[in-house]
Amino acid sequence: MNSSKIALVIGANGGVGREVSSALKRHGWQVRALVRTPPKDANAEGIAWLQGDAMHSADVLSAAKGVDVIVHAVNPPGYRGWEKLVLPMLDNTIDAARASGARIVLPGTVYNFGTDVFPLLREDSPQHPCSRKGEIRAEMEHRLKEASRAGVRTLILRCGDFIGPHAGNSWFSQGLTKPGKPVKTLSYPGDYAVGHSWAYLPDVGETMARLLDREDELASFDAFNFGGYWLDGQGMLDAVRRVTDDPRIALRRFPWWLVNLAAPFNETLREMVKMRYLWKKPAKLVDEKLVAFLGGSPYTPIDDALRTTLTSMRCLPTQAKSSAKPLLV
C-alpha cells in the first residue's frame, strides 16, 4: 500500500481519470483531482478535489506541489480543439512534474502508429502517424521522452477504444450502439472480419495502479501496451447477444455516408472521418510485456465488461429474450 504517496489526476471527471482515481484510492494512494468543475463536497469519494484548468500553468503547478505522480488524463471533448489545446496542456504537466519530481502517467492510444506497422503494434514499433491527431499524439510521446532525459520520469499505457461506465463519446456508446435504448443492431464501422482493440476502463485504471505500485521497477521512460479485447464484428455481436440474451440483434454497416455528408459542418465528425483508417485495417496492441510484468492477464471477462457497459448506458432490456429466434444477417 502507498498511503504516504500522493497522485494528482488531471481530468478526473473523464473516463480514464475517474477510474484511475478510484484504483489509486483502493491501492492506498492519496489522490488529488484537478478539474474545471469539482463536486460540492471538496473531499467527495475520499479525493481532494481542486478547481483549475489544465491550460493554466499556475493551476497545474499549484495542484502538483508535493505529489509523486501526475496522471495526465485530460483531453479536449469530442475531438475538438486538439491543435490548440493538447500540447500546451501536456507542457504544463511536464513543467509541474519537473518542479515536483513526479512521474507522469499518460493514457496512450494507437493514433501515433501508421499503417506501415499494422497489424501488430509493439511498444517499440516505429511511429509514422497517418493523421494530424496521430502526429500530435506522437509529438506528445516525443516531448515526454525528451523530458525523461532531463529527469522527468514517464509511464505510458497505450489502449484501444474504450468501453465501460463513463466512457463518454466512445465508439461503442456513440457508434455501435445507442445509449438509453435496448440494443437492436450493432453498427460496425469496418469490415465485419476486421478485428479491433477494446479497453475496459476499470481495468485500465487498475492496471495503472498496479504498475505504479512497482514504480521503482519502471524505466525512466516506460511504455506498456494494454491489449484488452481483440474482437471483429462477429465477435462483438456474439458477445453482445450473450450479454443481452437476445440472439435477434443484427450486425449492420456503420453509415459512413451520412457522416461524410455532415462532416463539413461538424468538427467531431470531420475527425471521425480522418480516423476511419483504424477500422479498415487491423491494429492489434501486443501486450506480452504488460502480462509478463504483472504476472498474468489483467482483463475482466468480456461478457462482464459489456454487461457493466450496457447497464451504465441504460441499454439492457428489462426482460431476457432467450426464446427469440436468431435473425440471419
KATA-V518312 format. One record per residue. N is the residue number from 1. RES is the residue in one letter. SS is DSSP state (H for helix, E for strand, C for the rest). OMEGA is omega in radians with two decimals (* if undefined). Layout:
[[N;RES;SS;OMEGA] [N;RES;SS;OMEGA]]
This chain:
[[1;M;C;-3.02] [2;N;C;-3.03] [3;S;C;-3.13] [4;S;C;-3.09] [5;K;C;-3.07] [6;I;E;3.07] [7;A;E;2.99] [8;L;E;3.09] [9;V;E;3.10] [10;I;E;-3.05] [11;G;C;-3.06] [12;A;C;3.07] [13;N;C;3.13] [14;G;C;-3.07] [15;G;H;-3.14] [16;V;H;-3.10] [17;G;H;3.14] [18;R;H;-3.07] [19;E;H;3.14] [20;V;H;3.06] [21;S;H;3.13] [22;S;H;-3.12] [23;A;H;3.13] [24;L;H;3.07] [25;K;H;3.14] [26;R;H;-3.11] [27;H;C;2.99] [28;G;C;3.12] [29;W;C;2.85] [30;Q;E;-3.04] [31;V;E;2.94] [32;R;E;-3.14] [33;A;E;3.08] [34;L;E;-3.10] [35;V;E;3.09] [36;R;C;-3.10] [37;T;C;3.13] [38;P;C;3.07] [39;P;C;3.14] [40;K;C;3.08] [41;D;C;-3.07] [42;A;C;3.12] [43;N;C;3.13] [44;A;H;3.11] [45;E;H;3.12] [46;G;H;-3.14] [47;I;C;3.07] [48;A;E;-3.06] [49;W;E;-3.13] [50;L;E;3.10] [51;Q;E;3.13] [52;G;C;-3.08] [53;D;C;-3.14] [54;A;C;3.08] [55;M;C;-3.13] [56;H;C;-3.05] [57;S;H;-3.13] [58;A;H;3.12] [59;D;H;-3.10] [60;V;H;3.12] [61;L;H;-3.13] [62;S;H;-3.11] [63;A;H;-3.03] [64;A;C;-3.12] [65;K;C;3.07] [66;G;C;-3.10] [67;V;C;3.12] [68;D;C;-3.09] [69;V;E;2.98] [70;I;E;3.08] [71;V;E;-3.11] [72;H;E;-3.05] [73;A;C;-3.09] [74;V;C;3.12] [75;N;C;3.01] [76;P;C;-3.10] [77;P;H;3.02] [78;G;H;3.11] [79;Y;H;-2.99] [80;R;C;2.99] [81;G;C;-3.11] [82;W;H;-3.07] [83;E;H;-3.02] [84;K;H;-2.94] [85;L;H;-2.91] [86;V;H;-3.07] [87;L;H;3.06] [88;P;H;3.10] [89;M;H;3.13] [90;L;H;3.12] [91;D;H;3.10] [92;N;H;3.10] [93;T;H;3.11] [94;I;H;3.12] [95;D;H;-3.14] [96;A;H;3.11] [97;A;H;3.10] [98;R;H;-3.12] [99;A;H;-3.06] [100;S;H;-3.07] [101;G;C;-3.07] [102;A;C;2.97] [103;R;E;3.05] [104;I;E;3.02] [105;V;E;-3.12] [106;L;E;2.94] [107;P;E;-3.08] [108;G;E;-3.11] [109;T;C;3.04] [110;V;C;-3.05] [111;Y;C;-3.03] [112;N;C;3.07] [113;F;C;3.09] [114;G;C;-3.09] [115;T;H;3.13] [116;D;H;3.14] [117;V;H;3.05] [118;F;C;0.15] [119;P;C;-3.05] [120;L;E;-3.12] [121;L;E;3.10] [122;R;C;-3.10] [123;E;C;-3.08] [124;D;C;3.10] [125;S;C;3.11] [126;P;C;-3.12] [127;Q;C;3.08] [128;H;C;-3.03] [129;P;C;-3.13] [130;C;C;3.04] [131;S;C;3.11] [132;R;H;3.10] [133;K;H;3.08] [134;G;H;3.09] [135;E;H;3.12] [136;I;H;3.12] [137;R;H;3.11] [138;A;H;3.11] [139;E;H;3.07] [140;M;H;-3.13] [141;E;H;3.10] [142;H;H;-3.14] [143;R;H;3.11] [144;L;H;3.11] [145;K;H;3.09] [146;E;H;3.13] [147;A;H;-3.14] [148;S;H;3.10] [149;R;H;3.11] [150;A;C;3.02] [151;G;C;3.11] [152;V;C;-3.07] [153;R;C;-3.08] [154;T;E;2.98] [155;L;E;3.10] [156;I;E;3.03] [157;L;E;-3.07] [158;R;E;-3.03] [159;C;C;2.99] [160;G;C;3.13] [161;D;E;-3.02] [162;F;E;2.86] [163;I;E;3.14] [164;G;C;3.10] [165;P;C;3.09] [166;H;C;3.14] [167;A;C;3.07] [168;G;C;-3.09] [169;N;C;-3.13] [170;S;C;3.10] [171;W;H;-3.09] [172;F;H;-3.03] [173;S;H;-3.10] [174;Q;H;-3.11] [175;G;H;-3.08] [176;L;H;-3.07] [177;T;C;3.11] [178;K;C;3.14] [179;P;C;3.04] [180;G;C;-3.12] [181;K;C;3.02] [182;P;C;-3.10] [183;V;C;3.06] [184;K;C;3.11] [185;T;E;2.96] [186;L;E;3.13] [187;S;E;-3.04] [188;Y;E;-3.04] [189;P;C;-3.12] [190;G;C;3.00] [191;D;C;-3.07] [192;Y;C;-3.10] [193;A;C;-3.12] [194;V;C;3.13] [195;G;C;-3.10] [196;H;E;-3.13] [197;S;E;3.12] [198;W;E;-3.12] [199;A;E;3.13] [200;Y;E;-2.97] [201;L;H;3.09] [202;P;H;3.09] [203;D;H;3.11] [204;V;H;3.13] [205;G;H;-3.14] [206;E;H;3.14] [207;T;H;3.09] [208;M;H;3.14] [209;A;H;3.13] [210;R;H;3.09] [211;L;H;-3.11] [212;L;H;3.02] [213;D;H;-3.13] [214;R;C;-3.05] [215;E;H;-3.10] [216;D;H;3.10] [217;E;H;-3.10] [218;L;C;3.03] [219;A;C;-3.14] [220;S;C;2.98] [221;F;E;-3.04] [222;D;E;-3.14] [223;A;E;3.08] [224;F;E;3.02] [225;N;E;3.07] [226;F;C;-3.01] [227;G;C;3.12] [228;G;C;-3.10] [229;Y;E;3.10] [230;W;E;-3.05] [231;L;E;2.94] [232;D;C;-3.08] [233;G;H;-3.13] [234;Q;H;3.12] [235;G;H;3.09] [236;M;H;3.11] [237;L;H;-3.13] [238;D;H;-3.12] [239;A;H;3.14] [240;V;H;3.08] [241;R;H;3.13] [242;R;H;-3.05] [243;V;H;-3.13] [244;T;H;-3.07] [245;D;C;-3.11] [246;D;C;-3.13] [247;P;C;-3.13] [248;R;C;-3.13] [249;I;C;-3.06] [250;A;E;3.08] [251;L;E;-3.11] [252;R;E;3.09] [253;R;E;3.06] [254;F;C;-3.05] [255;P;C;3.13] [256;W;H;-3.13] [257;W;H;3.14] [258;L;H;3.09] [259;V;H;3.13] [260;N;H;3.12] [261;L;H;-3.05] [262;A;H;-3.04] [263;A;H;-3.13] [264;P;C;-3.06] [265;F;C;-3.06] [266;N;C;-3.07] [267;E;H;-3.14] [268;T;H;3.13] [269;L;H;3.08] [270;R;H;3.14] [271;E;H;3.07] [272;M;H;-3.14] [273;V;H;-3.12] [274;K;H;-3.10] [275;M;C;-3.08] [276;R;C;-3.10] [277;Y;H;-3.14] [278;L;H;3.08] [279;W;H;-3.13] [280;K;H;-3.14] [281;K;C;3.13] [282;P;C;3.08] [283;A;C;-3.01] [284;K;E;3.09] [285;L;E;3.12] [286;V;C;-2.98] [287;D;C;-3.11] [288;E;H;-3.13] [289;K;H;-3.12] [290;L;H;-3.11] [291;V;H;3.12] [292;A;H;-3.12] [293;F;H;-3.11] [294;L;H;-3.13] [295;G;C;3.12] [296;G;C;-3.13] [297;S;C;-3.12] [298;P;C;-2.94] [299;Y;C;3.00] [300;T;C;3.07] [301;P;C;-3.01] [302;I;H;-3.13] [303;D;H;3.12] [304;D;H;-3.14] [305;A;H;3.13] [306;L;H;3.11] [307;R;H;3.10] [308;T;H;-3.14] [309;T;H;-3.10] [310;L;H;3.07] [311;T;H;3.14] [312;S;H;3.12] [313;M;C;-3.09] [314;R;C;-3.09] [315;C;C;-3.10] [316;L;C;3.11] [317;P;C;-3.11] [318;T;C;3.12] [319;Q;C;3.09] [320;A;C;-3.11] [321;K;C;-3.04] [322;S;C;-3.10] [323;S;C;-3.12] [324;A;C;3.12] [325;K;C;-3.14] [326;P;C;3.05] [327;L;C;-3.14] [328;L;C;-3.13] [329;V;C;*]]
